[in-house]
Amino acid sequence: MGRAAGGQVGEDAGRMWLRKAVTEGATLLIRPQKSGCSLAYDGSGMTDQLQGSLALPVTLKDRLSAEDDPALWEQVLKILAEDASALKAVADGSRLFAEVGACSHWLRPHQTRWTAAGGFAWPSGYGGAGFSRTGLPLFDWSVILQFNPAPRGWVIPEQSPTRHSMSVLVAVPSRTTRHLQAAVHTLWSRRTFYAKRERRVLYGLRNLNGVWELKASTRDRERIDPV
């Protein structure tokens, strides 16, 4: 049933460290890469549909409402695991944590579009540089997970992350049973994609005949300009 008070305090502290580590000093604009600052990324090109899915950790599955499509969340975790496994620091043994949560309050009204693959609503929120298209999405709720390289997936961490942990913040739209597409906002900390700066990556998914497929990603682009 409920977690012990000490465990809840530890999770709350870990969540605080993750947000501070990722967002402290973030400009949220993808700047041109500086020479000597890149960490090797070994991922292959994006495919329309990633085969299979990952089972949702119980701590996350229990937070989903009847209007949150679990199939989307499974596919999001699958995509994130693919990208996490390609990071050199992860391959070298560093731990990667994720704060994954739902967001129902995206910046409105605005007509900003992410034009990739037919177009998605630009996923900006009211956090950080709020009331602008670079604002961070704010979680309705979130859970802390840790990447497990083998077998590849996301698990409930045995220890809370520290201020030096590599991490990624993942905001997934809520009420996805009502919609056929979703734009997922992620913010990766320093030492993941780049040594000395954070990296925002967007993922665009569509529900085609009941199957969520990845249709667009900014992972391999240095700068993204909303219109």
N, C-alpha and C positions, 0 to 999 in steps of 0.2 A: 504494500500500500504506500503510504507516504514515506518520504526519505527522512532520515534522522536530522535533527536540527543542525548538527555539526556539518553534515554533508551538504545541506542547503546553503549554509554560510560559505562553505568552500566553493560551491558552484557559483554563488553570487560574486565572490571575490574573483574567481577565474573569469567570469563574464566581464567584470569591470576592467581587468587587466587586458583582455582581448580588445575591448573597444578603445581603450587608451592607447594600446600599442599600435593599432591599425590607423586610428583617426587622428592622433596627436600630430599636428603640423601638416595634415594632408591638405593639398590644394584641390584634389579631386579632378584635376585636368591632366590628361595624359601628355606629358612633355616629351620632346625629342630625346631619344636615348643618348646619354653621355658616354663617351668612350671609356671603357674600363669598368663600367658599373653594372654590366649585364651578367646575370647568372644563366648558365646553360639551360635551355629548355629543349627537351628531347621529344616533344609530342609530335605526332603526325597530323596531317590535315584533318579537318572536320568532316564527318560523314553525316548524311541526312538522319540516319537512325542508328543509335548505338544498340548493339544486340544485348538482350537481357536487361536486368535491373538489379538493384540492390534492396535487400530486405530493410525495411525501416526499423531503426532502433526503437525499442518500446517507449523510451522516454520521449521520443518525438511523435511516434504514432498516437500516443495517448493525448497529445495536445491538439490534434487535428479535429476540426468540426465536421459536421455532415456535409458542409459546403466546400470543404477542402479535398481536392481529388488526390488520394494517396498515390495514384499512378504517376502524377506529375512529380511529386516529392521523390519517389523512387528514381525517376529518370534524372532529376536534378542531382541527387547524390551520386548516381552513376557517372554523370558528366564531370562532376567535381573530382571524383576519384580518378578518372582518366587523366585530368589535368594535373592533379596532385602527384600521381605516380611518375609524371614526366619531369618533375622538378629535381634538379641536381642535388639540392640540399636534402631532400627526402630520400633520394637514392643513397646518399652518404650517411643516412641514419638519423637525421634530425626529425624531431616530432613536429607534426602539423596539427593544429587545433582549428575547429570551425565553430563559430556561433551561427546557428541556423535558426531562422524564425520567419514568422508570417508578418506581412505588412498590409494593412487595409487602408492606410491614409497616404496615398501618393499625391504629389503636388498637383493641385487643381485650383482654378482652371488653367490649362495651357494647351497649346496646339503643337508643342514640340514633338517631333517624330524621329524615331530611329528607322531609317529608310531601308535597312538591309532586308532581303528576302521578302519583299512586298510590304514591309513596314510594321513597326510595333510602337506602342506608346512609349515615350522616353521615361525610363524608370527612375525618377528623382523624387525625393521626399522632403521633409521639413527639418531634418537634422543637419548639423554642421553649418554649411552655408545655406541656411534655410531660406525658403521663399525664392529660390532660384533653381535653374535646371541642373545645378551641380549639388543640390542638397542631398544629404544621405537619407535613405529610407529609415524610418523608426519602427522598431519591432512592436507588434501587439504582444508577442511572447517569443521566447527563444530558448534553445537548449544548446549545451556545449557538447561537441563530439570530437573525437580524435581519429585521424586517418590511420588505417591499418593496412600496411603494404601487401601483406600476404596472410590469408587471402584478402584481396583488395576490397576495401569497404570502410565504413565509418562505425565506430564503436563508442560506447560510453567510457570516458577516460577514468582510469583508476586514480589519477592525481590531477589536481587543478593546474591549468597553465600558469606560467609566470610572466613577468613583464618582458622577458627576453624570448618567449616562445614565438615561433612562426604561427601565423593564424590567418584566417579568412572570415570575413563577415558575409553572410549570405541571406539576402532578403527575397522571399518568395511571395508573390501576390496571394492574397486570401480569396476565398469564394471562387475557386477555379473550376468547380463543377458547372458554373454558369457560363463559362467562356471557353473559346476554342483556341486561344493563344495566351501566352504569358511571357513577360520580359523579366528575367531574374537579374538582380543587381548584386554583384560581389565586389568586395574590396580586399585585396591580398596585401599582407603586411610586407615590410622590408624583409629581404633575405629569401623571398619566394621567387618571384619573377626577376626582381632587381635587387642588388645588394643594398642600396642606400635610399630607396624610395618605394612607396606603395604603388599598387597597380589596380585600377578599376577594370573589371571585365564584365561585360553584359552577355547574357545568353538568351536567345529568342527561341521559344518552343511553340509548336502548334499541335493541336489534337486532331489527328486525321483518322477517322473511323475508330475512335476509341483508343488510339495509340499516340502517346506524346512523342514527338520527334524534334530533335535539335535542328533548327533551320538557319540559325545565324549565331555568330559569336565574334566578339571583338578581341579575343585572345591573341590573335596574330597580327593585330594592328597597333601601331604606335600612338595614333591619335584618332579620336572619334569626334565628329562635329555634328551635333544634332541640328535639325532644320525645323 
